[in-house]
Amino acid sequence: MPTDQPNGRTRFAIVGTGARAEMFARAIATEHAATAELVALADVNQIRMDTHNRHLVALGAPAVATYPAEEFRAMLARERVDVVLVTSVDRTHDEYIVAALEAGRDVITEKPMTVDLPRCKRILETAARTGRHVTVAFNYRYNPVHEKVRELLAAGTIGEVGSVHFEWLLDVRHGADYFRRWHREKANSGGLLVHKSTHHFDLVNWWLGARPETVYAQGRLFLYGAEAGARHGYARDYDRAYASPAADDDPFAIHLATSPSLRELYLEAESLDGYHRDRNVFAPGVTIEDDLAVLVRYDTGATMSYHLTAYAPWEGYRVMFNGSAGRLELEVVESDHVSLASPAGEHGYQNLLVRPYWRPPYEVDISGHAREGHGGADARLTTVLFGRDRHAVDPLGRAATERDGAASLLTGLAANLSLESGLPVHAADLLDLS
Ligand SMILES: NC(=O)c1ccc[n+]([C@@H]2O[C@H](COP(=O)([O-])OP(=O)(O)OC[C@H]3O[C@@H](n4cnc5c(N)ncnc54)[C@H](O)[C@@H]3O)[C@@H](O)[C@H]2O)c1
């Protein structure tokens, strides 16, 4: 991301100033203040932008200019923005990516790059035409454990990969969160196969150096939502938790008033836009699935069986690679249960095991890797995006372009089409990434 600013610092603006934006704003204002500068914020909610500015000042950084979302283009010119960071609601990403590219700016966007095929095609076409760059902030690639998997596979440790078996579990705290707010509507998030699995499908594309060819999916809303909630006996009669006595003892509820950060970012901001961050996960209106099975065939010939569960008792994942010289198995337990009393009682661990043919299995040493900030990935990602390392050689090819963003979406978007038709979808026909 080159800059011609006289002070040598790249000028960033953030659009969409919710929880995720805080991580980027803090990284720019603190560790990377020598090379990066946050100059403006844009959002539909002025109160949330003001909260970010208070946090910046508390970090010792200056408050920055704030703009209503509809003045995004004017902001780019007036604030001489070099690079736009897109951390808004998924459905709106394309609008800001395309506007920034058209204005000659580079973009870093949160995942998913967008939520449907027409929007995805528009981003690809605009990037190709303008010659500007889109980086998709796939932080999971920067998790040292995931880097290790990539290294081992690229080194041929288990030979050629024939197939992948991948299971991802979101627990009844984190998984439930997608059913409390805007993600619960497919039009906003693309559903979990897009919003969440874009990370996982990107990892597999990157690990295997492959693109999805054929995708088949089955899924449903099994635990959350009005009908399932009543069927399983979990449903309570309220719309949002705040000021609802029925939510007081609901283990699926989130209580905004008890958390200072949730209170100021959401509860105290909702008078402006009616954004309720604490909807009842069993209230009507959920249009996404919580249990998803996907079968993929890649252009390398490898296949993947994948399962996403958003109502698990523990959080983490298992991914197994079957190769022509053995098998690689990664197990990550982020937390072994959800404690309603104290998250401090929850435990996690991770194992990476190589099982060669005709030899005993051996563990790959991944001890000492952080579990916070998405396994230490957020800090490593922001160092590359904002720090002096940003022009360094990236031998693992972790930086993700708009084409990688599109390739990761392709599996989820094809899977969504398969859910609708009940038939396998030839993903390669949906989007030309050749
Ligand atoms: N990579 C990761 O690990 C990770 C983690 C969390 C979130 N995310 C991504 O970050 C993004 C934001 O997620 P979040 O959890 O911060 O959500 P959030 O709900 O906390 O914030 C979303 C923000 O977008 C704003 N917004 C809504 N409509 C807008 C519009 N039309 N124009 C501009 N702004 C608008 C909202 O006012 C809000 O401030 C999502 O795309 C999500 O997928 C990524």
The ligand as an ORCA input file, in Angstrom:
! r2SCAN-3c Opt
* xyz 0 1
  N     -11.945    -11.619     10.891
  C     -12.515    -11.683     12.071
  O     -12.041    -12.397     12.945
  C     -13.740    -10.856     12.346
  C     -14.247    -10.769     13.649
  C     -15.379     -9.985     13.864
  C     -15.995     -9.334     12.799
  N     -15.473     -9.438     11.551
  C     -16.112     -8.734     10.408
  O     -16.138     -7.340     10.693
  C     -17.327     -6.750     10.175
  C     -18.029     -5.990     11.306
  O     -18.414     -6.907     12.317
  P     -18.719     -6.384     13.792
  O     -18.787     -7.583     14.658
  O     -17.811     -5.275     14.127
  O     -20.218     -5.835     13.603
  P     -20.924     -4.628     14.382
  O     -22.361     -4.869     14.240
  O     -20.320     -4.478     15.729
  O     -20.490     -3.346     13.523
  C     -21.004     -3.096     12.250
  C     -20.953     -1.599     12.020
  O     -21.415     -1.326     10.679
  C     -22.220     -0.164     10.762
  N     -23.104     -0.074      9.599
  C     -24.317     -0.633      9.400
  N     -24.813     -0.271      8.204
  C     -23.877      0.524      7.634
  C     -23.805      1.207      6.396
  N     -24.783      1.138      5.478
  N     -22.701      1.946      6.138
  C     -21.688      2.024      7.049
  N     -21.707      1.412      8.226
  C     -22.788      0.659      8.512
  C     -22.962     -0.303     12.072
  O     -23.507      0.929     12.481
  C     -21.857     -0.816     12.977
  O     -21.156      0.243     13.557
  C     -18.153     -7.874      9.578
  O     -17.979     -7.895      8.187
  C     -17.564     -9.129     10.201
  O     -17.631    -10.252      9.342
  C     -14.354    -10.173     11.308
*
